[in-house]
Amino acid sequence: MSGKATRAKGRRGQTTAKHLLLDRDWNVADLTAGVSTEDFIATDPSGRTWCVEVKNTRNLLDAHISQAKDQARRRGLPWLLMQKLTGSSCWLVRGTGLEPTVWSEK
């Protein structure tokens, strides 16, 4: 996959993840390029703000968790990692103090 196609796929994943959060009454505060920073900052319904990393990839890698944690640490925020489960409309959601859960797209 070319660099342009990879970026477009990543952007599609970010847009879907953003809508998953909005559908659950989260507030998505800041959408960024996502290259060396988190993909966005979001606030959950209880008022807790999270550093969110989105991965729209075939593989679930430990490196993705490390990246999410490192970015969150730099921001002084808890981390949230949203990973698309290939071949489905589901996302694995993990984060600071959270049990892993699966969210389905509407």
N, C-alpha and C positions, 0 to 999 in steps of 0.2 A: 504494500500500500504506500502510495506517495506521501510526502510530508503534508501536502495540501489536503489530501483525502483523510489522513490521520487527524489533522486539526479539525476538519469538518465533522468527523465522527465524534471527536472529543467535545466539540461545541454542542452537538445534538444531545450527547449524554448529559452535559451540564444543564441544558434547557429542560430536559426531562426530569432530572433530579430537582431542579428548582421548582417545577410544577408539583412534584411529589411532596415537597416541603410545604408549598403554598396550600395544597389540598388538605394538609393536616394542620392548618392554621399557624404555620411558621411565617416569619417575616424574613425575606431574603434581602439583606442590607447592602451587599456589595458584590457585584460580579466583576471578576478580573480576568486577566489573560490566562492565568493558571499555569504558566510556564515554570516559574520558580517560587510562586506563592500559592496559597490556597485558591481554590476555584471561586469561593465566595464565603461571606460571613452571614450567618443566619441566626435568628433568635427564635427559640421554641415557645410554645404557648405559656410556659411557666415564667418566661422572661430571661432564661439562660441563653447567653450568646455563645455560638459555636464557630469554630474554624472548620469549614467543610471542604473536603477533597472528593472529587468525583472520578471514577474510573469506568470507562465504557470499553473494556478490553475482554479478550477471551480468557485470560488467566487471572486468578486471584493470587496475588503474590504478597509475601511478608513485606517486601520492599514498599508496597503501597501503604501498609500500616505505618511503617517507619517514616515515610514521607509525610503522611497526615500528622503524625505525632510531632515531628520536627517543625513543621510549619505552625502548628498550634502552639508549641512551646515558644517560638519566636514572638507570637502574638499575645502570649499569656492567656490563652483561651483553651477550653477543652476541645478535643478533636472529634470529628465525625467523618467517617469514610463511607461513601455510598458507591457500591460496585454492582454494575449490571450483570445479571446472571445470563450468560449466553444462551440464545435459543428460547428465551422466555420474555415475559413482560414484567419480570420481577427483579428487585434490587436487594442485595444484602447490605444492611445498614449496621455499622458498628461504631462505637465511640467510647469516650471516657466514661466509665461507670455504667455503661449500658450492656445489657445482654444482646448478643447478635439477634437481629430480627430480619424478616423478609417483608418488604413492602411491594405491593402490586400496583402497576400503572392502572389508571382508570380508563 
